[in-house]
């Protein structure tokens, strides 16, 4: 995981799309030091030439792993949405109620509870990861993060 600050000298090929069931905007850019193609920015952020952003990449130097960024001019943070994970937790809660209502055997109950627990751990860890990254990006312009 790494933070990198770049200035978009040129921005082109903006296209809305989906990746991993989440809305993204694919774009290409040229900065002083690099050219990157088909970068998946989370959501529908404002992307234009001249922007300076601090980006959070899961893998150092790999813009395909962009999680979010903070725009230095507007202080806006663009980051993955947690809507999918929250919906998943809601469905898990419904499944818990259903299993407790219709559980006919202890084996069915144990398998169901185990599956729901694993799904819940995944969803909660994903939500917490996104919130932690959002906090890191928010702290950048407040002088708390170097």
ROTOR-481268 format. One record per residue (C-alpha): x, y, z. Coordinates in Angstrom, 3 decimals, decimal comma. Layout:
<sites>
SITE        c1        c2        c3
SITE         X         Y         Z
...
</sites>
This chain:
<sites>
SITE        c1        c2        c3
SITE     0,000     0,000     0,000
SITE     1,392     3,360    -0,932
SITE     0,549     7,015    -1,234
SITE     1,681     8,821    -4,363
SITE     1,138    12,453    -5,357
SITE     0,794    13,241    -9,063
SITE    -0,326    16,100   -11,261
SITE    -2,450    15,117   -14,245
SITE    -0,884    17,053   -17,147
SITE    -3,223    15,377   -19,633
SITE    -6,390    13,345   -19,022
SITE    -8,156    11,364   -21,722
SITE   -10,314     8,292   -22,450
SITE   -12,833     8,821   -19,616
SITE   -15,355     5,950   -19,572
SITE   -17,853     4,897   -16,878
SITE   -17,933     1,213   -15,998
SITE   -18,082    -1,437   -13,297
SITE   -15,396    -3,513   -11,644
SITE   -15,933    -5,985    -8,804
SITE   -19,601    -4,910    -8,708
SITE   -18,614    -1,312    -7,997
SITE   -19,008     1,771   -10,142
SITE   -15,751     3,199   -11,519
SITE   -14,583     5,744   -14,065
SITE   -11,777     4,471   -16,266
SITE    -9,390     7,170   -17,435
SITE    -5,902     7,574   -18,799
SITE    -3,440    10,285   -17,850
SITE     0,017    11,633   -18,460
SITE     1,944    13,199   -15,587
SITE     5,457    14,585   -15,384
SITE     6,906    11,139   -14,748
SITE     4,491     8,576   -16,159
SITE     1,673     7,618   -18,489
SITE    -1,090     5,364   -17,166
SITE    -3,912     3,841   -19,203
SITE    -7,361     2,612   -18,126
SITE    -6,994     3,562   -14,468
SITE   -10,158     2,601   -12,510
SITE   -11,096     5,600   -10,333
SITE   -13,808     4,778    -7,776
SITE   -17,259     6,225    -8,459
SITE   -17,687     9,229   -10,736
SITE   -15,103    11,738    -9,512
SITE   -14,267    14,976   -11,282
SITE   -11,181    14,205   -13,379
SITE    -9,482    16,919   -15,397
SITE    -6,085    18,040   -16,599
SITE    -4,165    20,122   -14,088
SITE    -5,462    18,265   -11,019
SITE    -2,987    17,334    -8,320
SITE    -4,045    14,324    -6,278
SITE    -2,587    12,095    -3,608
SITE    -3,616     8,572    -4,552
SITE    -3,773     5,462    -2,387
SITE    -2,556     2,420    -4,335
SITE    -2,816    -1,106    -2,927
SITE     0,385    -2,048    -4,788
SITE     3,171     0,478    -5,070
SITE     3,376     1,926    -8,572
SITE     0,380    -0,084    -9,853
SITE    -2,405     2,347   -10,774
SITE    -4,722    -0,577   -11,527
SITE    -4,963    -1,021    -7,733
SITE    -6,159     2,567    -7,087
SITE    -8,438     2,631    -4,026
SITE    -8,999     6,366    -3,714
SITE    -7,473     9,829    -3,822
SITE    -7,648    13,305    -2,373
SITE    -7,833    16,254    -4,759
SITE    -5,497    18,956    -3,431
SITE    -7,458    21,859    -4,934
SITE   -10,963    20,939    -3,723
SITE   -10,003    18,651    -0,798
SITE   -12,520    16,106    -2,113
SITE   -11,859    12,454    -1,357
SITE   -12,842     9,927    -4,020
SITE   -12,979     6,400    -2,602
SITE   -14,743     3,080    -3,105
SITE   -18,342     2,928    -1,959
SITE   -19,307     0,578     0,859
SITE   -22,886     0,209    -0,410
SITE   -22,310    -3,342    -1,702
SITE   -20,911    -4,516     1,631
SITE   -23,704    -2,855     3,634
SITE   -26,309    -4,512     1,391
SITE   -24,500    -7,836     1,860
SITE   -24,677    -7,431     5,664
SITE   -28,420    -6,714     5,392
SITE   -28,927    -9,914     3,396
SITE   -26,881   -11,842     5,973
SITE   -29,130   -10,528     8,747
SITE   -32,165   -11,770     6,834
SITE   -30,502   -15,170     6,422
SITE   -29,836   -15,375    10,165
SITE   -33,515   -14,746    10,830
SITE   -34,508   -17,338     8,229
SITE   -32,126   -19,982     9,564
SITE   -33,258   -19,450    13,139
SITE   -36,868   -19,715    12,012
SITE   -36,615   -22,848     9,842
SITE   -33,552   -24,692    11,180
SITE   -34,649   -28,331    11,235
SITE   -31,326   -29,877    12,189
SITE   -28,248   -28,865    14,114
SITE   -26,040   -29,561    11,062
SITE   -28,059   -27,161     8,887
SITE   -27,924   -24,561    11,637
SITE   -24,127   -24,888    12,110
SITE   -23,338   -24,724     8,391
SITE   -25,613   -21,719     7,946
SITE   -24,195   -19,839    10,912
SITE   -20,609   -20,564     9,811
SITE   -21,278   -19,280     6,287
SITE   -23,005   -16,178     7,598
SITE   -20,183   -15,503    10,068
SITE   -17,535   -15,771     7,329
SITE   -19,550   -13,486     5,026
SITE   -20,006   -10,996     7,839
SITE   -16,290   -10,959     8,626
SITE   -15,492   -10,291     4,952
SITE   -18,035    -7,463     4,672
SITE   -17,035    -5,787     7,937
SITE   -13,304    -6,018     7,176
SITE   -13,893    -4,510     3,742
SITE   -15,919    -1,629     5,214
SITE   -13,264    -0,984     7,863
SITE   -10,471    -1,063     5,253
SITE   -12,250     1,527     3,105
SITE   -12,949     3,755     6,136
SITE    -9,287     3,512     7,247
SITE    -8,069     4,545     3,791
SITE   -10,600     7,391     3,718
SITE    -9,242     8,559     7,064
SITE    -5,659     8,434     5,775
SITE    -6,585    10,469     2,696
SITE    -8,541    12,969     4,807
SITE    -5,548    13,492     7,108
SITE    -3,190    14,390     4,246
SITE    -4,184    18,040     3,843
SITE    -4,745    18,489     7,561
SITE    -1,028    17,974     8,185
SITE    -1,502    14,774    10,212
SITE     0,029    12,514     7,577
SITE     3,395    12,981     5,933
</sites>
